Each structure stands twice: as structure tokens, then as C-alpha cells.
Amino acid sequence: MGALQKYYKQSATYKIFVGILSELTEFLDTVGKITIKCFQLFKAFFTSKIDKKELMEQCHRFGVTSLPITLSIVGMTSIIVSSQVAEEMVKQGGGHLVGLLITMLIIREVGAIMSGFAITSMIGSSMASELATMRVTEQIDAMEVLKVNPVEYLFVPRVLAGILMMPVIVILVSVVGVLAGAITSALTTDLTFIAYFDSAWLGVYMKDLSVCLLKAVAFGGTIALISCTCGFHASGGAKGVGLATTKAVVWSFVSIVIWDMLFAIAFFF
């Protein structure tokens, strides 16, 4: 019986089953930790005093530091899409819809999604590694010994900065994306700027702008919350810092896509 059990544990079926069970356990554990921190954070918003200096520092970090790379990514994405779409639409007699299509694409999806990915890669990973380093070097333990609430001191300014700054970032990158689309369309076709922007106004409604801003708020808060939570629960020294940072980036990417799907179902189906 022992030999059979040993053989079974070495089989591919057993290893696959253990691997799936391990991933499922880690998934549920991470979801639980994020949920708990979300409730603690919600309570802290109303019961704690916000450090304005720390909040401004995190806003600068979240908004100003990440702006160049975010503008570059969204601008280049708009150029890529416009260069491939504008000429073909003009050939098919749809030149009067080029501005409408590109503007809707930027406002509804590209601006928020690409900004979220850029923020996650640059700021979210930085937050996760920062808190993970504090955890493995026992700085957070020292805070708890001194009766300092880590959620109030570490989470609140970072998450609030994400909620406040993400809509500003999305507005700026959307404007840049629309302008980049107009310039690219004018260079690749004989479409004028007037025709482009006249077309753009045809399909842009307040609903699109409102959903875009709501989506930005959700993305910013989620990125900061997940990054801080993954870093807060890191363990295992330098390796743990790397794993926490990777987990924060992956979970933030997945959460952004899920949020985007939910907004699309709620507002555009």
C-alpha cells in the first residue's frame, strides 16, 4: 500500500491536482486579504485623520511621476490605431466617421485601460515592493508595536491618491490620444482637422465621459489597494519582495480587465 501511495504521489495526475489546489488556495487567500483590507480601509476613511503631507506626496507620485510614460503609451496606441484605421475607412467611404471611431475608442477603452496598465507597472509595483520591504525588514511590525495603525498610515494616503489622481490622468491622456489620432489621420489621409473633430462630437456623450471617470476612480483605487495589500502580506526576505511585487502587478492587471468588463455590461449592453 505504501509503495502504491508513493507511486501515486509521483504521478503527473497527482502533481497537477496538487498544483491546481495550491493555486486555488492562494487565490482564495489573496481575495480574502484584499477584502479584509478593503473593509478596514473603508472604516479608516471615516475614523482616521488623513496626513495631508503624505497624501500630497502620494498624489505627486501617482499622478505626476507616472504621467510621461502614461501619455507616451496612450499617444502611441492612438497613433497605431489611427494609422491603420483612418486610411481604410476613407477608402471605404467612411472618412466622416474616423474621428467618431477613434474618439470613442480612446474615451471608452484605451485611455483608461492603458493608463491603468501603465500605472500598475510603474506605481503599483513600486508601492508593493515598498510595503513588502517594510514588512520583511520588520518596520511594519515596529509600527504595530508602537500602536500605529498600518492601514491608516500606509493604505489610506496611497489608495486615496489613486482615487483622486487616476481620473485626472485619464482626462489628460484621453485628450492627448484624441489629438494624436487627429494628427495621424491628417498625415495618412486627406482628412482635415475640422472634419475629424466634427465627426468626433457626433458620438461623444456625457454618459461616455461619466463612465470613463467612474472607471478611472475604480481602477486607481483598486491598483493602490491590491498593491498595498500584496506588499503588506509579503514574507520570506528578498524573494518574498519579488513575489509580492509580481502578485500585485498580475492581480491589478486582472482586476482592471474585470472592472472594464463589468462597466461594459452595466452601461453599454
C-alpha positions in Angstrom: 0.0 0.0 0.0 2.9 2.3 0.8 4.6 1.6 -2.5 1.3 2.3 -4.3 0.8 5.6 -2.5 4.4 6.6 -3.2 3.9 5.8 -6.9 0.7 7.8 -7.0 2.3 10.9 -5.5 4.9 10.8 -8.2 2.4 10.6 -11.0 1.5 13.6 -13.2 -2.2 13.4 -12.2 -1.3 13.9 -8.5 1.1 16.8 -9.3 -1.5 18.5 -11.5 -4.2 18.1 -8.8 -1.9 19.4 -6.1 -0.8 22.4 -8.3 -4.4 23.3 -9.0 -5.4 23.0 -5.3 -2.4 25.2 -4.3 -3.3 27.9 -6.9 -7.0 27.8 -5.8 -6.0 28.1 -2.1 -3.6 31.0 -2.9 -6.3 32.7 -5.0 -8.9 32.5 -2.2 -6.4 33.6 0.4 -5.5 36.7 -1.6 -9.1 37.6 -2.3 -9.8 37.3 1.4 -6.9 39.5 2.4 -7.9 42.2 -0.2 -11.5 42.1 1.0 -10.5 42.4 4.7 -8.2 45.4 3.9 -11.0 46.9 1.8 -13.3 46.9 4.8 -10.6 48.2 7.1 -9.7 50.9 4.7 -13.4 52.0 4.3 -13.6 52.3 8.1 -10.3 54.2 8.3 -11.6 56.8 5.7 -14.2 57.9 8.2 -12.5 57.4 11.5 -8.8 58.4 11.0 -7.2 61.7 10.4 -5.6 61.9 7.0 -2.0 63.0 6.8 -2.2 65.8 4.2 1.5 65.9 3.6 1.7 62.2 2.9 -1.4 62.4 0.8 0.2 65.2 -1.4 3.4 63.2 -1.7 1.5 60.1 -2.9 -0.6 62.2 -5.3 2.6 63.6 -6.8 3.9 60.1 -7.0 0.8 58.6 -8.5 -0.1 61.4 -10.9 3.0 63.5 -11.8 5.7 60.8 -11.8 3.7 58.4 -14.0 2.4 61.0 -16.4 5.2 60.9 -19.1 5.1 57.1 -19.6 1.3 57.1 -19.5 1.0 59.9 -22.1 3.5 58.1 -24.3 1.7 54.8 -24.2 -1.7 56.2 -24.9 -0.4 58.6 -27.5 1.5 55.8 -29.4 -1.5 53.5 -29.1 -3.7 56.2 -30.7 -1.1 56.7 -33.5 -1.0 53.0 -34.2 -4.8 52.6 -34.3 -5.3 55.8 -36.4 -2.6 54.9 -39.0 -4.3 51.6 -39.6 -7.9 52.6 -39.4 -8.1 56.1 -41.0 -6.8 55.2 -44.4 -9.0 52.1 -44.8 -12.2 53.9 -43.7 -11.5 56.8 -46.1 -11.1 54.2 -48.9 -14.4 52.6 -48.0 -16.2 56.0 -47.9 -16.3 56.2 -44.1 -14.0 59.2 -43.7 -16.7 61.1 -41.9 -16.7 58.5 -39.1 -12.9 58.4 -38.5 -13.0 61.0 -35.7 -16.0 59.4 -34.1 -14.5 55.9 -34.0 -11.1 56.9 -32.7 -12.5 59.3 -30.1 -15.0 56.7 -28.8 -12.2 54.1 -28.6 -9.9 56.4 -26.7 -12.6 57.7 -24.2 -14.4 54.4 -23.6 -11.5 52.0 -23.5 -7.9 52.9 -24.5 -7.4 55.9 -22.2 -8.5 54.2 -19.0 -7.2 50.7 -19.8 -3.7 51.7 -21.0 -3.4 54.2 -18.2 -4.3 51.5 -15.7 -1.7 49.2 -17.1 1.0 51.9 -17.1 0.2 53.0 -13.5 0.2 49.3 -12.4 3.6 48.7 -14.0 5.2 51.8 -12.6 3.4 52.9 -9.4 1.6 49.8 -8.3 4.8 47.7 -8.4 6.6 50.4 -6.6 4.0 50.5 -3.8 4.0 46.7 -3.5 7.8 46.5 -3.3 8.0 49.4 -0.8 5.5 47.8 1.6 7.0 44.4 1.1 10.4 45.7 2.0 8.9 47.3 5.1 7.3 44.0 6.1 10.4 41.8 5.6 12.6 44.3 7.5 10.0 44.4 10.3 9.3 48.1 10.0 5.5 47.3 9.9 5.9 45.1 13.0 7.6 48.0 14.7 4.7 50.3 13.8 2.2 47.8 15.2 4.2 47.6 18.5 4.1 51.4 18.7 0.3 51.3 18.3 0.4 52.9 14.9 -2.4 51.6 12.6 -0.7 50.5 9.4 -3.9 50.8 7.4 -4.3 54.4 8.4 -0.7 55.3 7.9 0.2 53.2 4.8 -3.0 52.4 3.0 -5.2 55.5 3.3 -3.0 58.1 1.6 -2.0 55.7 -1.2 -5.5 54.5 -2.0 -6.9 58.0 -1.7 -4.2 59.3 -4.0 -5.1 56.6 -6.6 -8.8 57.5 -6.4 -8.1 61.3 -6.8 -5.4 61.2 -9.4 -6.5 58.5 -11.7 -9.4 60.5 -13.2 -7.0 63.4 -13.8 -4.5 61.2 -15.6 -7.2 59.6 -17.7 -8.6 63.0 -18.8 -5.1 64.2 -19.8 -4.2 61.0 -21.7 -7.6 60.9 -23.5 -7.0 64.5 -24.8 -3.6 63.5 -26.0 -4.9 60.4 -27.6 -7.6 62.2 -29.5 -5.2 64.8 -30.7 -2.7 62.2 -31.7 -5.4 60.5 -33.7 -6.3 63.7 -35.4 -2.7 64.4 -36.4 -2.1 60.9 -37.6 -5.4 60.8 -39.6 -4.4 64.1 -41.3 -1.0 62.8 -42.2 -2.1 59.5 -43.6 -5.2 60.7 -45.4 -6.6 63.9 -46.8 -8.9 64.2 -43.8 -8.9 67.7 -42.3 -8.9 68.5 -38.6 -12.3 70.2 -38.9 -13.8 67.0 -40.4 -12.1 64.9 -37.7 -13.4 66.9 -34.8 -16.9 67.4 -36.3 -17.1 63.6 -36.6 -15.8 63.2 -33.0 -18.5 65.3 -31.5 -21.2 63.2 -33.2 -20.8 60.1 -30.9 -19.4 61.5 -27.7 -22.0 61.9 -24.9 -21.9 62.8 -21.3 -22.5 59.1 -20.5 -19.2 58.2 -22.1 -17.3 60.8 -20.1 -19.1 59.9 -16.9 -18.4 56.2 -17.3 -14.8 56.9 -18.2 -14.3 58.9 -15.0 -16.1 56.3 -12.8 -13.9 53.6 -14.4 -10.8 55.7 -13.6 -11.8 56.0 -10.0 -12.3 52.2 -9.7 -9.0 51.5 -11.5 -7.0 53.9 -9.3 -8.4 52.7 -6.0 -8.1 49.0 -7.0 -4.5 49.3 -8.2 -3.4 51.0 -4.9 -5.4 48.7 -2.7 -4.1 45.5 -4.3 -0.5 46.7 -4.5 -0.5 47.7 -0.8 -2.2 44.5 0.3 0.2 42.2 -1.6 3.2 44.2 -0.2 1.8 44.3 3.3 1.4 40.5 3.5 4.9 39.7 2.0 7.2 37.2 3.7 10.4 35.4 3.0 13.1 38.1 2.6 14.2 39.4 -0.8 12.5 36.6 -2.6 9.2 37.5 -0.9 9.5 41.1 -2.0 9.8 39.9 -5.6 6.9 37.6 -5.3 4.7 40.2 -3.7 5.5 42.7 -6.4 4.7 40.2 -9.2 1.5 39.2 -7.5 0.5 42.9 -7.2 1.1 43.5 -10.9 -0.7 40.4 -12.1 -3.7 40.9 -9.8 -4.0 44.5 -10.7 -4.0 43.7 -14.4 -6.7 41.1 -14.0 -8.8 43.4 -11.8 -8.6 46.2 -14.4 -9.9 43.8 -17.1 -12.7 42.6 -14.8 -13.7 46.1 -13.8 -13.7 47.1 -17.5 -16.0 44.1 -18.3 -18.4 45.0 -15.5 -18.6 48.6 -16.7 -19.2 47.5 -20.3 -22.0 45.1 -19.2 -23.6 47.7 -16.8 -23.5 50.8 -19.2 -23.2 49.6 -22.8 -25.1 46.4 -23.1 
